[in-house]
Amino acid sequence: MTTMIQDERLQELRQWIDQGHLPEVAPTRQERSLRSALAMVDAGREIIRKSTFADLSVEAVCDMAGVTVGSFYCRFQSKESFFITLQRLQTFRSQAKLAEVIRRHGSSNSNVDDLVEDMVSLLVSQFRENVGMMRASLQRTKEGMWQVIKASGDRHRTEFANAMVPLLPLPEATARMRALFAFQALAGVLVHAVLNNPGPLDLEHESLIPELNRLLKSYLFPGSRH
């Protein structure tokens, strides 16, 4: 990672903390402390990508980040608050990508097929890139560890429906229900793949995106051929 990119990420982290978007992180203006926090975040993302919440120990994070356990507790109250910070950072980036998709479909040139394909591609890529985080969050819903991810999913669903409704040749209430349920079906397939991997298509299968496109398009336009 270049120094420029590292500095940009450091500035991004500082802004989010200063703006109150990362309430689980103790505020600091010291660059050294911010760099330690960023190193811990990167280590946490790497550990959870390959492992489980149980493997996300404070010691493992600190060893990978090259910081002391004391440094960890200067920034975070607990492993749980650290994990929520990882969730928030993931959702900030996913919301930025969602905004790009919605902007592309904000004109009269948009159509159902393109919007479906963009949203399917977006969600599948987010689940693939953050599969460990998604799995750990889903497995700890009873402990309230799903709320940050759920809120982000709700925003995705609402934005998708708002963009899709004008494109469907249906009464508005019917179009909205259909758009919302299409998103529910999409999210349900991906969550099921993360938790149970029942097949025939796992999360990395090359046919997952085209089959999800076919599923949503066929539902939104019954009788159409895709």
C-alpha positions as CSV (number, residue, x, y, z in Angstrom):
1,M,0.0,0.0,0.0
2,T,1.5,3.4,-1.0
3,T,2.1,6.1,1.5
4,M,-0.5,8.3,-0.3
5,I,-3.3,5.7,0.0
6,Q,-2.3,5.0,3.6
7,D,-2.6,8.8,4.4
8,E,-5.9,9.0,2.6
9,R,-7.3,6.1,4.7
10,L,-5.9,7.7,7.8
11,Q,-7.6,11.0,7.0
12,E,-10.8,9.1,6.2
13,L,-10.7,7.4,9.6
14,R,-10.0,10.7,11.4
15,Q,-13.0,12.3,9.7
16,W,-15.4,9.5,10.6
17,I,-14.3,9.6,14.2
18,D,-14.5,13.4,14.4
19,Q,-18.0,13.3,12.8
20,G,-19.2,10.7,15.4
21,H,-19.7,8.0,12.8
22,L,-17.5,5.5,14.8
23,P,-18.8,6.0,18.3
24,E,-17.1,2.8,19.5
25,V,-13.7,4.2,18.8
26,A,-12.2,6.5,21.5
27,P,-11.4,9.9,19.9
28,T,-7.8,11.0,19.4
29,R,-6.0,13.7,17.5
30,Q,-2.6,12.0,17.7
31,E,-1.5,10.6,14.4
32,R,0.4,7.7,16.0
33,S,-2.7,6.6,17.8
34,L,-4.8,6.9,14.6
35,R,-2.2,4.8,12.7
36,S,-2.4,2.1,15.4
37,A,-6.2,2.1,15.2
38,L,-6.0,1.8,11.4
39,A,-3.6,-1.1,11.7
40,M,-5.9,-2.9,14.2
41,V,-8.9,-2.4,11.8
42,D,-6.9,-3.8,8.9
43,A,-5.8,-6.8,11.0
44,G,-9.4,-7.4,12.2
45,R,-10.7,-7.4,8.7
46,E,-8.1,-9.9,7.6
47,I,-8.7,-12.2,10.6
48,I,-12.5,-12.2,10.3
49,R,-12.3,-12.7,6.5
50,K,-10.8,-16.2,7.0
51,S,-12.0,-17.1,10.5
52,T,-14.9,-16.8,13.0
53,F,-15.8,-14.3,15.6
54,A,-14.3,-16.6,18.2
55,D,-10.9,-16.4,16.4
56,L,-11.1,-12.6,16.4
57,S,-9.2,-12.3,19.7
58,V,-7.7,-9.1,21.0
59,E,-4.3,-10.8,21.1
60,A,-4.5,-12.0,17.5
61,V,-5.5,-8.5,16.3
62,C,-2.7,-6.9,18.2
63,D,-0.1,-9.4,17.1
64,M,-1.0,-8.9,13.4
65,A,-1.2,-5.1,13.8
66,G,2.1,-4.9,15.7
67,V,0.6,-3.0,18.7
68,T,0.2,-3.8,22.4
69,V,-3.0,-5.0,24.0
70,G,-2.9,-1.8,26.0
71,S,-3.1,0.2,22.8
72,F,-6.2,-1.8,21.8
73,Y,-8.0,-0.9,25.0
74,C,-7.1,2.7,24.7
75,R,-9.2,2.8,21.5
76,F,-11.8,0.1,22.1
77,Q,-13.7,-1.0,25.2
78,S,-14.0,-4.6,24.1
79,K,-13.8,-7.1,21.2
80,E,-17.5,-6.5,20.6
81,S,-17.1,-2.7,20.2
82,F,-14.2,-3.4,17.8
83,F,-16.3,-5.8,15.8
84,I,-19.1,-3.2,15.5
85,T,-16.5,-0.7,14.2
86,L,-15.5,-3.2,11.5
87,Q,-19.1,-3.5,10.6
88,R,-19.6,0.3,10.4
89,L,-16.5,0.7,8.2
90,Q,-17.8,-2.0,5.9
91,T,-21.2,-0.4,5.6
92,F,-19.8,3.1,4.9
93,R,-18.0,1.7,1.9
94,S,-21.0,-0.4,0.7
95,Q,-23.2,2.7,1.0
96,A,-20.8,4.7,-1.2
97,K,-20.9,2.0,-3.9
98,L,-24.7,1.9,-3.6
99,A,-24.9,5.6,-4.2
100,E,-22.8,5.2,-7.4
101,V,-25.3,2.6,-8.7
102,I,-28.3,4.8,-7.9
103,R,-26.8,7.8,-9.6
104,R,-26.3,5.7,-12.7
105,H,-30.0,5.0,-12.7
106,G,-31.3,8.4,-11.9
107,S,-32.1,9.4,-15.5
108,S,-34.8,8.3,-18.0
109,N,-32.3,6.1,-19.7
110,S,-32.5,3.5,-16.9
111,N,-34.3,0.2,-17.4
112,V,-35.2,-2.8,-15.3
113,D,-32.6,-5.2,-16.7
114,D,-29.7,-2.8,-16.1
115,L,-30.8,-1.9,-12.6
116,V,-31.3,-5.5,-11.7
117,E,-27.8,-6.5,-13.0
118,D,-26.1,-3.6,-11.2
119,M,-27.8,-4.4,-7.9
120,V,-27.1,-8.1,-8.1
121,S,-23.5,-7.5,-9.0
122,L,-23.2,-5.0,-6.1
123,L,-24.7,-7.3,-3.5
124,V,-22.8,-10.4,-4.6
125,S,-19.5,-8.6,-4.6
126,Q,-20.2,-7.2,-1.1
127,F,-21.0,-10.6,0.2
128,R,-18.0,-12.1,-1.4
129,E,-15.6,-9.5,-0.2
130,N,-17.0,-9.5,3.3
131,V,-18.1,-13.1,3.7
132,G,-16.4,-13.6,7.1
133,M,-17.9,-10.4,8.5
134,M,-21.4,-11.4,7.2
135,R,-21.2,-14.9,8.6
136,A,-20.0,-13.7,12.0
137,S,-22.7,-11.0,12.1
138,L,-25.5,-13.4,11.2
139,Q,-24.4,-16.0,13.7
140,R,-24.6,-13.4,16.5
141,T,-28.0,-11.8,15.8
142,K,-29.3,-12.8,19.3
143,E,-26.5,-10.7,20.8
144,G,-27.5,-7.6,18.8
145,M,-24.5,-7.9,16.5
146,W,-26.6,-7.8,13.3
147,Q,-28.1,-4.4,13.6
148,V,-25.5,-2.3,11.8
149,I,-25.5,-4.7,8.8
150,K,-29.3,-4.9,8.9
151,A,-29.6,-1.1,8.8
152,S,-27.3,-1.0,5.8
153,G,-29.4,-3.8,4.0
154,D,-32.6,-1.8,4.7
155,R,-31.1,1.2,3.0
156,H,-30.0,-0.9,0.0
157,R,-33.6,-2.3,-0.2
158,T,-35.2,1.1,0.0
159,E,-32.9,2.7,-2.6
160,F,-33.4,-0.3,-4.9
161,A,-37.2,0.0,-4.6
162,N,-37.2,3.7,-5.1
163,A,-35.2,3.3,-8.3
164,M,-37.2,0.3,-9.6
165,V,-40.8,1.5,-9.0
166,P,-40.8,4.1,-11.8
167,L,-39.5,1.5,-14.3
168,L,-42.3,-1.1,-13.7
169,P,-45.5,-0.8,-15.7
170,L,-47.6,-1.5,-12.7
171,P,-49.7,0.5,-10.1
172,E,-47.2,2.2,-7.7
173,A,-48.2,0.1,-4.7
174,T,-47.9,-3.2,-6.6
175,A,-44.6,-2.1,-8.2
176,R,-43.1,-1.2,-4.8
177,M,-44.2,-4.5,-3.2
178,R,-42.7,-6.4,-6.2
179,A,-39.4,-4.4,-6.0
180,L,-39.1,-4.9,-2.2
181,F,-39.8,-8.7,-2.5
182,A,-37.3,-9.0,-5.4
183,F,-34.7,-7.6,-3.1
184,Q,-35.8,-9.8,-0.2
185,A,-35.3,-12.8,-2.5
186,L,-31.9,-11.7,-3.6
187,A,-30.7,-11.0,0.0
188,G,-32.2,-14.3,1.2
189,V,-30.3,-16.4,-1.4
190,L,-27.0,-14.7,-0.4
191,V,-27.6,-15.0,3.4
192,H,-28.5,-18.7,2.9
193,A,-25.3,-19.2,0.9
194,V,-23.2,-17.6,3.7
195,L,-24.8,-19.5,6.5
196,N,-25.5,-22.9,5.0
197,N,-24.0,-23.1,1.6
198,P,-26.7,-25.6,0.4
199,G,-25.9,-25.5,-3.3
200,P,-26.2,-26.0,-6.1
201,L,-24.5,-22.6,-6.4
202,D,-22.2,-21.4,-3.7
203,L,-21.2,-17.8,-3.1
204,E,-18.2,-18.0,-5.5
205,H,-19.9,-20.0,-8.3
206,E,-19.5,-18.3,-11.7
207,S,-23.2,-18.9,-12.4
208,L,-24.5,-17.2,-9.3
209,I,-24.8,-13.7,-10.7
210,P,-26.4,-14.7,-14.0
211,E,-28.9,-17.0,-12.2
212,L,-29.8,-14.3,-9.7
213,N,-30.3,-11.9,-12.6
214,R,-32.6,-14.4,-14.3
215,L,-34.5,-14.9,-11.0
216,L,-35.2,-11.3,-10.4
217,K,-36.0,-10.3,-14.0
218,S,-38.4,-13.2,-14.4
219,Y,-40.2,-12.2,-11.2
220,L,-40.4,-8.5,-12.0
221,F,-41.6,-9.3,-15.6
222,P,-43.6,-12.6,-15.4
223,G,-43.6,-14.4,-18.7
224,S,-40.4,-12.7,-20.0
225,R,-37.5,-14.7,-21.4
226,H,-34.1,-14.1,-19.8
